[in-house]
Amino acid sequence: MTKSILIAASFSAFAILSGCVEDTGTPSASAPNAADQACLRDVARETGNSKVKVLSSSYSEAGTQVIVGVGKQKARWSCIAYKDGTTDGIMSLTDEGYL
């Protein structure tokens, strides 16, 4: 009897959790917003590689953090974009010692 209650509780928990949705901050398929565009522009300039793609974007009043994939392997770079179109904190998130 205890086993059947445990199994029923497990299925109930699974059913409840399967309806949860997590917002990962990944941009939609629509065109990049101004913050994304500013980071794409400046990361491309910093890396010398025009093959850049927004991997994720997290808006904040202080500044939007944009994670950019660079090149064929989509090496991850971080960038902070501000409302005035400027950027800061452009840095590689790749362990270059590992490469």
VENBEL-V336868 format. One record per run of one state. SS is the DSSP state (@ for helix, = for strand, . for the rest). FROM is the first residue (numbers start at 0). LEN is the number of residues. If there is no record, write none. Layout:
SS & FROM & LEN
SS & FROM & LEN
This chain:
. & 0 & 1
@ & 1 & 16
. & 17 & 16
@ & 33 & 14
. & 47 & 4
= & 51 & 7
. & 58 & 5
= & 63 & 7
. & 70 & 4
= & 74 & 7
. & 81 & 5
= & 86 & 6
. & 92 & 7
